[in-house]
Amino acid sequence: MSAASPALSDRAATAQIVPVVFFTFVCYLIIGLPLPVLPGFVQSQLGLGSVLAGAAVSVQYAATLFSRAHAGRFSDTLGPKRTVGIGLLACGVSGALLAAAVACHAWPAVSLCVLVASRLALGFGESCVGTGAILWGIGRVGATHNARVISWNGIATYGALAIGAPVGATLAHSLGPWALGATTIALAALGYWLARRLDAVPLVHGERMGYASVFVRVLPHGVGLALGTAGFGSIATFIALYYAARGWSHAALALTLFGSFFVGARLLFANAIRSYGGFRVALVSFMFECAGLLTLWLAPTPAAALVGAAVTGFGFALVFPSLGVEAVELVPPASRGAALAAYSVFFDLSLGIMGPLAGYVAGEFGYPSVFLVAAIAAASAALLSVSLYLRQTRSRRPLARRGALDAG
């Protein structure tokens, strides 16, 4: 069967997609392991403040941001399989540096510098694995299943985060933070070994747009993604400190519920984008996300905070694929890697900005205010989705009218 065959059933397409997005699962399992540990490590063991605690986590997303263009170009020219392999090697390097940062914690400045290097390597690995895996999946099942590939890649992403956060907290509590570095090296090595054994897909030939032109085309969609991602960034970076400030325990459970409801929404509404269109799905998604973040902001008890995290995960689930499918359709097939990379830049940009910004907001107004800021961002994204939908509708009317005249 041709990798690009449009006749694949949903079940057959899923069987082709899952082995590839497994590498995204490995990558984000590595990313999830230190999320509940690093902010406390920087703030408590190294004796640094909440702003640096947020920045130490967010610097990974800055690295991903600046390496997205390279990941897109690698996927379009070297092939998705080689791009995924490069990313997994970078993840392994990040694990070695993380272990080194923990080993020299007695020298806070040195430890922080090594930790930043670890996060930079992980950010580069994330961009290569994330972009490469989606293009690898599309190459196996064809462009008609774009939304399904992107959705399953997200399931792998947040399913891994849901598992990785509590596992990382348990490893750090039982063995110490050094175990996170060792586990990262082992997972990256396993992923690389498996990736080498999976067949590559042919490179797509044809017109290739310049990255700058692609970036401009997907800019509005990317802005919507960035605004929606603020909710995930606020939870991933500050939920542990939010719980600690209120004297609550089991902060990792909030990340687990976020990821679990994210995955559940992706599975339950797998065909929603194909049925209703990306912009309509995005609008509903942002409304749910905003409601969840407002619940976190006002939560009087740990149970209420868990409900807020779950609803936020449910709402955020279809944000990336709903706007991403619309963005990828704007470029020729040979530039899909560049479009996906340019679109994903806004995910990284949001996370890179949200860490220090949320740290400032938390320091000035308290940790709950972080979630209020993210809720306002989600509401703004909902309004932008309406605007993009109306613009798309207006642009299609002349085409439909011209088609009717031609038919007449």
N, C-alpha and C positions, 0 to 999 in steps of 0.2 A: 504493500500500500504506500502510496506517495505520502511523504511527510506533510505535504501541503494540501492533501485531499480534503475538499469541503464536504465529502460524503460521510465523514466520521460521525457516528452517533455520539451523544453526550457522554455515555459510559465509556465508549472506546477512546474518546478524546481525553477523558480524565485518566484512563490507564496509561496514556502516553505522557501526560503532564506530570503526574505525581512523582515518578522517578527523578525528574529534573528539579522540581521545586523542593525536593528533599535537601538539596544543597543550600537552598535558602533557609530551610529549617535548621540545618547545622550552623550556618552563619549567625542566625538570630538567637539560637540557643547560646552561642558564645557571647553575643551581645547582652542577653538577658541575665546571665550568671552574675555579673558584678553590679547590676542596677540597684539592688537594695543595699549594697555593701559600700560602694565607692563614696557616696556623699558622706556617710558617717565616718569612713576611714580618713577622708581629707579633713573633715571638720573636727573630729575627736582625736584620732591617733596622730595626725600631723599638726593639729592645733591651729588650723586655718579657718576662715569664716565661711558663711553660707554662700557668698558670692563666688568664692573660689571653688567651693564644693559643687555648685551648679556648673561653673565653667569647666571643671575637670571632666564632668560627664559630657557636656555639650561640645567640647573641642573635637570629639569623634565626629559629630555631625558636620562641623566645619570642614574637616578633612574629606568627608564624603561629598560635601558640596563642591569643593574644588577639584575633585577627581571624577565627577560624573561625566564630564565631557570626554575624558580619556576612556572611561568605561564604555561609553557609547561608541566611540571610535574603534576601540578594541573589538567590540561585539560585531560591528559592521565590517571590519577589515580582517581581523584575526580569526573571528568566529566566536560564538558564545561559549563553546566548551573550553577553549583556551582561556577565555576571560574569566570563567568561573574558577579554573585552576589557579590562575594568578591571584584571585581574591582569597582563595582558601589558604594559599601560602602566606599571604599578608596577615590573615587571622592567626596563623601559627606564630608568626613573629610577634604579634601583639601579646600573645599569651606569655612568651618568654620575657618580654619587657614588663608585663604586669607582675610576674613573679619577682623580677629584679627590683621593681619599685617597692614591693612589700618588704623585701629583704633589707633595704636600706632606709626603713622608716625612721630610724634614729636620727637621720639627717633630713629634716622635712623638705628643704629646698631641693636637694638632690632627688629625693623620692618623688616629689611633685613633677620635676622635669622628666624623669623616666616614665612616670605615669602618663604624662601628656604625650610622650613618644609612643607609648602603647596605644593610647586612644587614637592617635593619628594613623597608625598602621591599621587599626581595626576599622577606622572610617574608610580608608582606601579599599580594604577588603570587602566591606559592606557594599560599596558602590559597584565593584566588579562582579561580585556574586549576585547581587540583586538584579542588576541590569542584564547580565549574561544569562541567568536562569530564565528570565521572562522571554528573552529572544530565543533561547534554546527551546523552550516550550512551544513558542509560536512556530518555530521552524519544524517541529515535529507534528503539529496538528493543523497548521494553516491559519491564515488571518481571520477566517470566519469565527474562530474560537478565541479571539483576542481577549474578550472580557472574561472568559473562563480561565485562561492562563493567568491573567492578572489577579483574578479572585483567588485561585488556588495558591498563587505565590503569597498573597496576603494571609491566607489561612496558615501556611507554613511559617510566615513571619511572626504572627501574633500568638499562634499556638506554641511556638518555641519560646516566646517571651513569657507566656503564662506558665510554662514548665520551668524555664531557666531561672526566674526570679526566686521562687521558693527553694529550688535546688541550690542556687548560689548562696542564699542566706543560711541554709543548713550546712553546706560545706564550710563556709566561713566560721560559723559558730562551733562546728565540731573539730575541724582541722586547722583553721586559721585562714586568712585571706590568700596565703600562698597557694592553697589548693585550687583556687580559681584559675591561676595561671597554668598550673599543671593540667587541669581538665581542659582548658582551652587548647593547649598544644595537642592533646590526645584527640579531641574532636576534629580539629582542623586536619590532622593527619589521616583520620578515618575518612573524612569527606573527600580529600584529595585522592586517596586510593580508590574510592568508589567512582569518582568522576572520570578517572583515567579509563575505566572499564565500560563506560557508556558511549554509544556511537555519537559522533558529531553530526551536525546538519550542514548542508551546503550553504555557502555564502550567497546572499541575495545580490544580484547584479542589476544595474540600471542607474537611473538618475539619483545622484546624491546631493542633497542640499547642504550648503554651508551651515555650520553649527549656529552661527549668529542668526541666520534666517529662520532656522528651525526654532530657536529660542523665542524669537519675536512672535511666531505663529502660536506657540503654546503658552505664551505669557499670561493671558487672562485665566486660563485653566489652572496654571501653576499658582497664581495668586490665591485662587479659591482653595487649592490644596494646602498652601502655607497657612492660611487662616484656620482651616479645619484641623491642621496638625498641631496647633497650639494646645489643644486639649490633651492629646497624647503626650506632648512634651512636658506639660505641667504635671501630669500624673507620673510619668516615668522618672522625672528628675526629683520631684519634691514630695511625693506621697509618703515616703519613709519619714522625712523630717516633719511633715504635717501631722502624722500620727504621733511621733515622739513629742512634739510640742504640746499635744493635747493629752499626753499620758496614756495613749491607746497602744495596744500591741497588735501583732500580726499584720503589719503594713503590706507584707508580700502578698497576702490574700487579696488585697485590692487589685494588685497587678494581675493576679491569677484570674480574678473575675472579669477584669477588663478584657484580657485575652480570650477567656472562655466565651464570653458573650460576643466578642468580635468574630470568633470562629463560627459560633452558632448562627449568627446573622448571615455570614458568607454562605454557609451550607443551606440555610432555609430559603434564601433569596438569590440563589445562584443565577437564575434566569431573569431577574427583575430588570437588569439593564437592557437586555435584548428585548424585553417586552414593553418597557415604558420609556426607554431612552435615558441617556446618562444624566442629563441636567435635572430631570424630574426626580430621579433617584437621589441625586446629590442634595436637592432641596430638602427632601424628607430626612435624609441622613443628618444634615446639619441641624435640623430642628430637634431631633432626638439627642444629638451630642450636646447642644446648648442646654437642654433640660437636665441632662446628667451632670454637667459641670455646675449648674446653678444648685443642684442638690448637694454636691460636694461643698460648695461655698457655704451653704446654710446648715450643713449636717450637724445635729446636736449630739449624735451618738455614733459609735463605730459602725453599727448596722446601717444607719442612714448613709454613711460615707461609702459603704460597700455597694449599696443600691446605686448611688451616684456613679461610682466607677463602672459598674456593670452597664448602666444605661449609656454612659459615655462610650464604652467599647462597642455596644450595639449600634450606636449612631455612627461612629467613626468607621465601621466595618466596610461600607461601600463607597466611602469618599474617594479613595485613591482610584479604584477601577472605574467608577462612574464618570469622573472627569477625565481620567486617563484614556479611556476608550475614545472619547470625543477628541482628545488632543492628538492621538496617534493617527486618527483618520485624516488629519490635515496635511500629512506629508506623504511622499512616495514610499513604496515598500522598502527600497534600499536605504532609506533614512530612518527607519523605525527605531533603530538603536539610538540614534542621535535625538529623536523626538522623546523617547522614553527617558533618556538621560537628562535632557533639558527640563522635562516635566518634573522628574524626581528631584532636581536641584532645589525646587521650592519646598519639598519635604525636609531636606537637609537644612535649608536656610531657616525655616521656621524653628527647627529644633536647636540650631546653633544660636539663634537670637533668644529663644525662650528661656534657656538656662540662666544666663546672666540677668535678663530682664526680670524673670520670675524671682531670682535671688534678691534683686533690688526691691521689688514689690513686697516680697516676704519680709525683708528687713525693715521697711518703712511702715507697712500696713498689716503685717501678720500673714501667716501661711494661707488662711482661707481666701484672701484677696487674690492669690495666684489663680484660683479657679474662676473667680469672677472675670478677670481679664481674659481668660481663655474662652469663657462663655460669650463675651462680647465679640470676640474674634469669630466664633462659630456662627453667631447671628449675622455678622457682616458677610460671611461666606454664603449664607442662605440667600441674602439679597443679591449677591453677585451671580449666583446660579440662576436666579430668576431673570436677571439682565441678559445673561448668555443664552438662555433658552429663548427669550423673546427675539434676540438678535438672529439666532439660528432660524427661527420661524419666519422672520421677515425675509431673510436671504433665500429661503426655499420657495417662497410664494412666486417670485418671477420665473424660477425654473419650472415650477409646476404649470404655471400659466403658459409658458413657452411650449412645454411638452403637449399641453392640450391643443394649442394652435397647430402644432406640427401634425398631431394626430388627425385634426380636422381637415 
